[in-house]
Amino acid sequence: MNNIVACIDGSASARCVTVASTWASSRLDTPLMLLHVLERPSAPPVQDLSGAIGLGSREQLLEELTALDERREKLALEHGKHLLQDAETVALKAGARNVIRKQRHGDLVDALRDLEEDTRLLVMGRLGEDHDIAAHTIGSHLESVVRSVHRPIMVVMREFVAPRQFMIAYDGSATASKALNLVANSPLLAGLPCHLVTVGPLSAEQTRQIGQARDTLAGAGFEVTTATVEGEVQAALGQYHRDNDIDLMVMGAWGHSRIRQFFVGSNTTRMLSHSDITLLLLR
C-alpha cells in the first residue's frame, strides 16, 4: 500500500503541510500518513563535579538529571501525539478519508528511508519548528531528505492553495523528461493547465525536445502553454510564475544543464529559500 506521507512537527507550516497532503491524498485516492519523528536532542557535555561536591551529592545530582531527561522525553512524546491529533483534525476537516498517525523515534531521514517503499509522495514544509517562517532559509533536514529519499517530494512554503495551474521547469535532460512523463501519467495534476517553461537560449535540439514534451503532455490531456525565459534560472522562473499566477512548480531533481546547476548545491538552497509557491521535486 502506497501512502502520502506528511512530515508533521511543531512549525508554523505544519497546517499547510497537512492541507497539501490531504489535497494530494484526494487527487491520488491514496491513504494519508501523518508522521512525527521524535529526535533525541543533543546531550549537553557532562561536567566532572567531583572536585566541587561530595560523592553522595554528585550521585544524587546525576539521578535528578536522569529523571529530568526521562521527564523531558515523556513530555516530548506527549507533545508529538497532540501534534498528530491536531493534524488529523485538520485533515479530516479538509476532506481526508483514510488517515494514519505514526510516531517514530530517531532520525527523520532514517525514518523516511524505512518508509520509502510504501511512500508514493512525501510532503514537507520548507522550514522546521526551530525557524522563523518568514526567513529566507530552509530547515536543517530538507536538503538531506531531497538528496536521500528517492520519492517525489512536495515542499510547501508559507501557504498552500490547491493548484489552479502549474508549471514544469524543463531542460530536455533525461531526468527532466522522466519527470515530465511522471506528470503525464499521474492523476495528481490531471486536468490542470500546464506551462512548460525553459530557460534559454535554446539549441535546435532543445527546441525539438520541447516540441516532443509538449506533445506528450497534450496527448495525456493537458492544456499546454510553452514559454522560454531568459536570465538567471531562479530569478527567471520565479518571475514567470508571478507573472502568470502559477500555484505549483514541478522540477526534475537531477538534470544535466543550467537547471541542474541551478538545482544542485547552493542553487538548490536559493530556490527552496526564496520560492513562494509549492515545489514538486521529481526524480
C-alpha positions as YAML, in Angstrom:
chain: A
units: angstrom
residues:
- id: 1
  name: MET
  ca: [0.00, 0.00, 0.00]
- id: 2
  name: ASN
  ca: [1.39, 3.41, -1.00]
- id: 3
  name: ASN
  ca: [0.83, 6.39, 1.26]
- id: 4
  name: ILE
  ca: [1.05, 10.14, 1.09]
- id: 5
  name: VAL
  ca: [3.48, 10.82, 3.95]
- id: 6
  name: ALA
  ca: [3.20, 14.23, 5.63]
- id: 7
  name: CYS
  ca: [6.03, 15.29, 7.96]
- id: 8
  name: ILE
  ca: [4.37, 16.91, 10.96]
- id: 9
  name: ASP
  ca: [6.27, 18.95, 13.56]
- id: 10
  name: GLY
  ca: [5.64, 22.00, 15.70]
- id: 11
  name: SER
  ca: [6.43, 24.52, 12.97]
- id: 12
  name: ALA
  ca: [4.09, 27.18, 11.64]
- id: 13
  name: SER
  ca: [3.95, 25.35, 8.30]
- id: 14
  name: ALA
  ca: [2.56, 22.10, 9.78]
- id: 15
  name: ARG
  ca: [-1.04, 23.08, 8.99]
- id: 16
  name: CYS
  ca: [-0.13, 23.89, 5.38]
- id: 17
  name: VAL
  ca: [1.69, 20.56, 5.07]
- id: 18
  name: THR
  ca: [-1.44, 18.80, 6.35]
- id: 19
  name: VAL
  ca: [-3.73, 20.64, 3.91]
- id: 20
  name: ALA
  ca: [-1.35, 19.99, 0.98]
- id: 21
  name: SER
  ca: [-1.00, 16.30, 1.79]
- id: 22
  name: THR
  ca: [-4.79, 15.97, 2.17]
- id: 23
  name: TRP
  ca: [-5.22, 17.51, -1.28]
- id: 24
  name: ALA
  ca: [-2.67, 15.08, -2.74]
- id: 25
  name: SER
  ca: [-4.29, 12.15, -0.95]
- id: 26
  name: SER
  ca: [-7.63, 13.04, -2.51]
- id: 27
  name: ARG
  ca: [-6.20, 13.54, -6.01]
- id: 28
  name: LEU
  ca: [-4.33, 10.23, -5.88]
- id: 29
  name: ASP
  ca: [-7.00, 8.33, -3.91]
- id: 30
  name: THR
  ca: [-4.22, 7.22, -1.54]
- id: 31
  name: PRO
  ca: [-4.15, 6.92, 2.29]
- id: 32
  name: LEU
  ca: [-2.60, 9.81, 4.21]
- id: 33
  name: MET
  ca: [0.06, 9.05, 6.81]
- id: 34
  name: LEU
  ca: [0.80, 11.81, 9.31]
- id: 35
  name: LEU
  ca: [4.36, 11.23, 10.54]
- id: 36
  name: HIS
  ca: [6.04, 12.79, 13.57]
- id: 37
  name: VAL
  ca: [9.65, 11.87, 14.28]
- id: 38
  name: LEU
  ca: [10.85, 12.42, 17.82]
- id: 39
  name: GLU
  ca: [14.57, 13.09, 17.54]
- id: 40
  name: ARG
  ca: [16.77, 12.80, 20.57]
- id: 41
  name: PRO
  ca: [18.26, 16.20, 21.42]
- id: 42
  name: SER
  ca: [22.00, 16.59, 21.57]
- id: 43
  name: ALA
  ca: [23.23, 15.71, 25.03]
- id: 44
  name: PRO
  ca: [24.97, 18.54, 26.90]
- id: 45
  name: PRO
  ca: [28.59, 17.93, 27.89]
- id: 46
  name: VAL
  ca: [28.95, 16.06, 31.17]
- id: 47
  name: GLN
  ca: [30.90, 18.06, 33.71]
- id: 48
  name: ASP
  ca: [33.15, 16.46, 36.31]
- id: 49
  name: LEU
  ca: [31.74, 17.84, 39.54]
- id: 50
  name: SER
  ca: [33.62, 15.50, 41.88]
- id: 51
  name: GLY
  ca: [36.05, 18.19, 42.94]
- id: 52
  name: ALA
  ca: [33.31, 20.64, 43.82]
- id: 53
  name: ILE
  ca: [30.85, 18.47, 45.71]
- id: 54
  name: GLY
  ca: [30.95, 15.25, 47.64]
- id: 55
  name: LEU
  ca: [30.42, 11.83, 46.09]
- id: 56
  name: GLY
  ca: [26.94, 11.41, 47.58]
- id: 57
  name: SER
  ca: [25.79, 14.80, 46.37]
- id: 58
  name: ARG
  ca: [27.16, 14.06, 42.91]
- id: 59
  name: GLU
  ca: [25.27, 10.77, 42.68]
- id: 60
  name: GLN
  ca: [22.07, 12.47, 43.78]
- id: 61
  name: LEU
  ca: [22.56, 15.17, 41.16]
- id: 62
  name: LEU
  ca: [23.10, 12.60, 38.41]
- id: 63
  name: GLU
  ca: [19.94, 10.78, 39.47]
- id: 64
  name: GLU
  ca: [17.98, 14.04, 39.31]
- id: 65
  name: LEU
  ca: [19.40, 14.82, 35.85]
- id: 66
  name: THR
  ca: [18.46, 11.34, 34.64]
- id: 67
  name: ALA
  ca: [14.93, 11.76, 35.96]
- id: 68
  name: LEU
  ca: [14.71, 15.16, 34.27]
- id: 69
  name: ASP
  ca: [15.78, 13.67, 30.92]
- id: 70
  name: GLU
  ca: [13.14, 10.97, 31.27]
- id: 71
  name: ARG
  ca: [10.52, 13.62, 32.05]
- id: 72
  name: ARG
  ca: [11.53, 15.67, 29.03]
- id: 73
  name: GLU
  ca: [11.25, 12.62, 26.77]
- id: 74
  name: LYS
  ca: [7.78, 11.82, 28.08]
- id: 75
  name: LEU
  ca: [6.66, 15.41, 27.54]
- id: 76
  name: ALA
  ca: [8.11, 15.44, 24.01]
- id: 77
  name: LEU
  ca: [6.30, 12.19, 23.24]
- id: 78
  name: GLU
  ca: [3.03, 13.59, 24.54]
- id: 79
  name: HIS
  ca: [3.56, 16.82, 22.60]
- id: 80
  name: GLY
  ca: [4.11, 14.81, 19.42]
- id: 81
  name: LYS
  ca: [0.86, 12.91, 19.99]
- id: 82
  name: HIS
  ca: [-1.02, 16.18, 20.31]
- id: 83
  name: LEU
  ca: [0.58, 17.48, 17.10]
- id: 84
  name: LEU
  ca: [-0.60, 14.39, 15.25]
- id: 85
  name: GLN
  ca: [-4.10, 14.65, 16.74]
- id: 86
  name: ASP
  ca: [-4.36, 18.29, 15.69]
- id: 87
  name: ALA
  ca: [-3.09, 17.45, 12.19]
- id: 88
  name: GLU
  ca: [-5.63, 14.64, 11.89]
- id: 89
  name: THR
  ca: [-8.42, 17.04, 12.82]
- id: 90
  name: VAL
  ca: [-7.29, 19.46, 10.11]
- id: 91
  name: ALA
  ca: [-7.00, 16.65, 7.55]
- id: 92
  name: LEU
  ca: [-10.48, 15.29, 8.28]
- id: 93
  name: LYS
  ca: [-11.99, 18.77, 8.01]
- id: 94
  name: ALA
  ca: [-10.19, 19.19, 4.68]
- id: 95
  name: GLY
  ca: [-11.82, 16.00, 3.37]
- id: 96
  name: ALA
  ca: [-9.33, 13.23, 4.16]
- id: 97
  name: ARG
  ca: [-10.96, 9.79, 4.31]
- id: 98
  name: ASN
  ca: [-8.15, 7.43, 5.32]
- id: 99
  name: VAL
  ca: [-5.72, 8.91, 7.87]
- id: 100
  name: ILE
  ca: [-2.90, 7.05, 9.62]
- id: 101
  name: ARG
  ca: [-1.00, 8.57, 12.54]
- id: 102
  name: LYS
  ca: [2.58, 7.39, 13.08]
- id: 103
  name: GLN
  ca: [5.19, 8.47, 15.61]
- id: 104
  name: ARG
  ca: [8.80, 7.39, 15.39]
- id: 105
  name: HIS
  ca: [11.94, 7.85, 17.48]
- id: 106
  name: GLY
  ca: [15.25, 8.60, 15.83]
- id: 107
  name: ASP
  ca: [16.47, 10.46, 12.77]
- id: 108
  name: LEU
  ca: [13.99, 11.88, 10.23]
- id: 109
  name: VAL
  ca: [15.96, 10.77, 7.16]
- id: 110
  name: ASP
  ca: [16.32, 7.24, 8.55]
- id: 111
  name: ALA
  ca: [12.59, 7.10, 9.29]
- id: 112
  name: LEU
  ca: [11.70, 8.22, 5.77]
- id: 113
  name: ARG
  ca: [14.08, 5.69, 4.25]
- id: 114
  name: ASP
  ca: [12.38, 2.94, 6.27]
- id: 115
  name: LEU
  ca: [9.00, 4.07, 4.92]
- id: 116
  name: GLU
  ca: [10.23, 4.72, 1.38]
- id: 117
  name: GLU
  ca: [8.92, 1.51, -0.17]
- id: 118
  name: ASP
  ca: [5.37, 2.37, 0.92]
- id: 119
  name: THR
  ca: [5.59, 6.07, 0.12]
- id: 120
  name: ARG
  ca: [4.00, 7.46, -3.03]
- id: 121
  name: LEU
  ca: [4.56, 11.14, -2.25]
- id: 122
  name: LEU
  ca: [6.34, 12.90, 0.61]
- id: 123
  name: VAL
  ca: [5.11, 16.31, 1.78]
- id: 124
  name: MET
  ca: [7.33, 18.62, 3.87]
- id: 125
  name: GLY
  ca: [7.45, 22.23, 4.93]
- id: 126
  name: ARG
  ca: [10.35, 24.38, 3.84]
- id: 127
  name: LEU
  ca: [11.14, 25.25, 7.46]
- id: 128
  name: GLY
  ca: [11.21, 23.21, 10.64]
- id: 129
  name: GLU
  ca: [9.96, 24.24, 14.05]
- id: 130
  name: ASP
  ca: [13.22, 25.96, 15.01]
- id: 131
  name: HIS
  ca: [12.99, 28.52, 12.17]
- id: 132
  name: ASP
  ca: [11.20, 31.80, 11.60]
- id: 133
  name: ILE
  ca: [8.66, 31.13, 8.84]
- id: 134
  name: ALA
  ca: [9.46, 34.50, 7.24]
- id: 135
  name: ALA
  ca: [13.17, 33.72, 6.95]
- id: 136
  name: HIS
  ca: [14.74, 33.04, 3.55]
- id: 137
  name: THR
  ca: [16.26, 29.76, 4.65]
- id: 138
  name: ILE
  ca: [15.39, 26.06, 4.70]
- id: 139
  name: GLY
  ca: [15.01, 23.58, 7.51]
- id: 140
  name: SER
  ca: [18.03, 21.60, 8.59]
- id: 141
  name: HIS
  ca: [16.62, 18.31, 7.29]
- id: 142
  name: LEU
  ca: [15.12, 19.33, 3.96]
- id: 143
  name: GLU
  ca: [18.18, 19.19, 1.72]
- id: 144
  name: SER
  ca: [19.25, 15.87, 3.28]
- id: 145
  name: VAL
  ca: [15.82, 14.42, 2.59]
- id: 146
  name: VAL
  ca: [15.79, 15.68, -1.01]
- id: 147
  name: ARG
  ca: [19.16, 14.04, -1.65]
- id: 148
  name: SER
  ca: [18.45, 10.81, 0.25]
- id: 149
  name: VAL
  ca: [14.83, 9.84, -0.37]
- id: 150
  name: HIS
  ca: [14.03, 8.56, -3.86]
- id: 151
  name: ARG
  ca: [10.39, 9.51, -3.92]
- id: 152
  name: PRO
  ca: [8.53, 12.59, -5.22]
- id: 153
  name: ILE
  ca: [8.72, 15.38, -2.65]
- id: 154
  name: MET
  ca: [6.28, 18.24, -2.36]
- id: 155
  name: VAL
  ca: [7.79, 21.21, -0.50]
- id: 156
  name: VAL
  ca: [5.23, 23.62, 0.96]
- id: 157
  name: MET
  ca: [6.15, 27.24, 1.66]
- id: 158
  name: ARG
  ca: [4.22, 29.68, 3.84]
- id: 159
  name: GLU
  ca: [0.81, 28.77, 2.45]
- id: 160
  name: PHE
  ca: [-0.79, 26.13, 0.30]
- id: 161
  name: VAL
  ca: [-3.64, 26.59, -2.14]
- id: 162
  name: ALA
  ca: [-4.98, 23.84, -4.35]
- id: 163
  name: PRO
  ca: [-3.23, 24.47, -7.69]
- id: 164
  name: ARG
  ca: [-5.32, 26.05, -10.43]
- id: 165
  name: GLN
  ca: [-2.44, 25.71, -12.88]
- id: 166
  name: PHE
  ca: [1.17, 24.59, -12.70]
- id: 167
  name: MET
  ca: [4.48, 24.94, -14.48]
- id: 168
  name: ILE
  ca: [7.20, 22.44, -15.35]
- id: 169
  name: ALA
  ca: [10.80, 23.71, -15.40]
- id: 170
  name: TYR
  ca: [12.10, 21.75, -18.37]
- id: 171
  name: ASP
  ca: [15.64, 21.47, -19.76]
- id: 172
  name: GLY
  ca: [15.42, 18.50, -22.14]
- id: 173
  name: SER
  ca: [17.57, 16.26, -19.95]
- id: 174
  name: ALA
  ca: [16.75, 12.61, -19.29]
- id: 175
  name: THR
  ca: [15.78, 13.47, -15.73]
- id: 176
  name: ALA
  ca: [13.50, 16.31, -16.81]
- id: 177
  name: SER
  ca: [11.89, 14.06, -19.42]
- id: 178
  name: LYS
  ca: [11.32, 11.36, -16.81]
- id: 179
  name: ALA
  ca: [9.71, 13.93, -14.51]
- id: 180
  name: LEU
  ca: [7.51, 15.12, -17.34]
- id: 181
  name: ASN
  ca: [6.38, 11.56, -18.07]
- id: 182
  name: LEU
  ca: [5.56, 11.07, -14.39]
- id: 183
  name: VAL
  ca: [3.31, 14.13, -14.54]
- id: 184
  name: ALA
  ca: [1.69, 12.95, -17.77]
- id: 185
  name: ASN
  ca: [0.86, 9.54, -16.30]
- id: 186
  name: SER
  ca: [-0.27, 10.62, -12.83]
- id: 187
  name: PRO
  ca: [-3.72, 11.83, -11.72]
- id: 188
  name: LEU
  ca: [-2.14, 14.32, -9.29]
- id: 189
  name: LEU
  ca: [-2.21, 17.27, -11.70]
- id: 190
  name: ALA
  ca: [-4.57, 15.88, -14.34]
- id: 191
  name: GLY
  ca: [-6.93, 18.45, -15.81]
- id: 192
  name: LEU
  ca: [-4.91, 21.48, -14.71]
- id: 193
  name: PRO
  ca: [-3.46, 23.90, -17.28]
- id: 194
  name: CYS
  ca: [0.29, 23.31, -17.67]
- id: 195
  name: HIS
  ca: [3.05, 25.80, -18.52]
- id: 196
  name: LEU
  ca: [6.15, 24.14, -20.00]
- id: 197
  name: VAL
  ca: [8.94, 26.63, -19.25]
- id: 198
  name: THR
  ca: [12.56, 26.52, -20.40]
- id: 199
  name: VAL
  ca: [15.42, 28.87, -19.64]
- id: 200
  name: GLY
  ca: [17.09, 29.98, -22.89]
- id: 201
  name: PRO
  ca: [18.86, 30.46, -25.15]
- id: 202
  name: LEU
  ca: [17.87, 27.20, -26.84]
- id: 203
  name: SER
  ca: [19.67, 25.00, -29.34]
- id: 204
  name: ALA
  ca: [17.84, 23.39, -32.26]
- id: 205
  name: GLU
  ca: [17.91, 20.07, -30.39]
- id: 206
  name: GLN
  ca: [16.38, 21.61, -27.27]
- id: 207
  name: THR
  ca: [13.65, 23.20, -29.39]
- id: 208
  name: ARG
  ca: [12.86, 19.76, -30.82]
- id: 209
  name: GLN
  ca: [12.79, 18.23, -27.33]
- id: 210
  name: ILE
  ca: [10.39, 20.90, -26.11]
- id: 211
  name: GLY
  ca: [8.07, 20.08, -29.01]
- id: 212
  name: GLN
  ca: [8.12, 16.41, -28.05]
- id: 213
  name: ALA
  ca: [7.49, 17.27, -24.41]
- id: 214
  name: ARG
  ca: [4.54, 19.46, -25.36]
- id: 215
  name: ASP
  ca: [3.10, 16.65, -27.49]
- id: 216
  name: THR
  ca: [3.50, 14.16, -24.60]
- id: 217
  name: LEU
  ca: [1.57, 16.39, -22.23]
- id: 218
  name: ALA
  ca: [-1.09, 17.26, -24.80]
- id: 219
  name: GLY
  ca: [-1.50, 13.57, -25.57]
- id: 220
  name: ALA
  ca: [-2.18, 12.99, -21.87]
- id: 221
  name: GLY
  ca: [-4.97, 15.57, -21.97]
- id: 222
  name: PHE
  ca: [-3.17, 18.64, -20.64]
- id: 223
  name: GLU
  ca: [-3.76, 22.14, -21.95]
- id: 224
  name: VAL
  ca: [-0.14, 23.20, -22.55]
- id: 225
  name: THR
  ca: [1.46, 26.65, -22.84]
- id: 226
  name: THR
  ca: [5.15, 26.67, -23.82]
- id: 227
  name: ALA
  ca: [7.47, 29.52, -22.87]
- id: 228
  name: THR
  ca: [11.17, 30.33, -22.96]
- id: 229
  name: VAL
  ca: [12.58, 32.79, -20.43]
- id: 230
  name: GLU
  ca: [15.98, 34.44, -20.32]
- id: 231
  name: GLY
  ca: [18.34, 35.21, -17.47]
- id: 232
  name: GLU
  ca: [19.47, 33.62, -14.23]
- id: 233
  name: VAL
  ca: [17.42, 30.47, -13.72]
- id: 234
  name: GLN
  ca: [15.95, 31.01, -10.26]
- id: 235
  name: ALA
  ca: [15.03, 34.64, -10.92]
- id: 236
  name: ALA
  ca: [13.63, 33.93, -14.40]
- id: 237
  name: LEU
  ca: [11.45, 31.02, -13.25]
- id: 238
  name: GLY
  ca: [10.29, 32.97, -10.22]
- id: 239
  name: GLN
  ca: [9.30, 35.94, -12.35]
- id: 240
  name: TYR
  ca: [7.40, 33.69, -14.74]
- id: 241
  name: HIS
  ca: [5.27, 32.10, -12.05]
- id: 242
  name: ARG
  ca: [4.46, 35.51, -10.57]
- id: 243
  name: ASP
  ca: [3.53, 36.98, -13.95]
- id: 244
  name: ASN
  ca: [1.30, 34.01, -14.80]
- id: 245
  name: ASP
  ca: [-0.30, 33.31, -11.41]
- id: 246
  name: ILE
  ca: [1.23, 29.83, -11.13]
- id: 247
  name: ASP
  ca: [0.47, 27.89, -7.93]
- id: 248
  name: LEU
  ca: [2.91, 24.98, -8.20]
- id: 249
  name: MET
  ca: [6.25, 24.35, -9.90]
- id: 250
  name: VAL
  ca: [7.43, 20.89, -10.99]
- id: 251
  name: MET
  ca: [11.14, 20.15, -11.35]
- id: 252
  name: GLY
  ca: [13.26, 17.09, -12.02]
- id: 253
  name: ALA
  ca: [15.61, 16.75, -9.08]
- id: 254
  name: TRP
  ca: [18.73, 15.91, -11.07]
- id: 255
  name: GLY
  ca: [19.18, 17.25, -14.62]
- id: 256
  name: HIS
  ca: [22.22, 17.92, -16.77]
- id: 257
  name: SER
  ca: [22.03, 21.56, -17.76]
- id: 258
  name: ARG
  ca: [21.69, 25.05, -16.36]
- id: 259
  name: ILE
  ca: [18.59, 23.91, -14.46]
- id: 260
  name: ARG
  ca: [20.68, 21.12, -12.91]
- id: 261
  name: GLN
  ca: [23.37, 23.63, -11.98]
- id: 262
  name: PHE
  ca: [20.65, 25.80, -10.50]
- id: 263
  name: PHE
  ca: [19.10, 22.94, -8.54]
- id: 264
  name: VAL
  ca: [22.11, 21.18, -7.04]
- id: 265
  name: GLY
  ca: [24.07, 22.53, -4.07]
- id: 266
  name: SER
  ca: [23.88, 26.23, -3.26]
- id: 267
  name: ASN
  ca: [21.40, 26.82, -6.08]
- id: 268
  name: THR
  ca: [19.03, 24.31, -4.50]
- id: 269
  name: THR
  ca: [19.18, 26.27, -1.30]
- id: 270
  name: ARG
  ca: [18.42, 29.52, -3.15]
- id: 271
  name: MET
  ca: [15.38, 28.09, -4.89]
- id: 272
  name: LEU
  ca: [13.93, 26.47, -1.80]
- id: 273
  name: SER
  ca: [14.74, 29.54, 0.28]
- id: 274
  name: HIS
  ca: [13.18, 32.14, -2.00]
- id: 275
  name: SER
  ca: [10.31, 30.35, -3.71]
- id: 276
  name: ASP
  ca: [6.87, 31.43, -2.55]
- id: 277
  name: ILE
  ca: [4.91, 28.64, -4.27]
- id: 278
  name: THR
  ca: [4.78, 24.91, -3.71]
- id: 279
  name: LEU
  ca: [7.56, 22.89, -5.35]
- id: 280
  name: LEU
  ca: [7.10, 19.32, -6.57]
- id: 281
  name: LEU
  ca: [10.51, 17.65, -6.94]
- id: 282
  name: LEU
  ca: [10.65, 14.53, -9.09]
- id: 283
  name: ARG
  ca: [13.47, 12.16, -10.00]
...
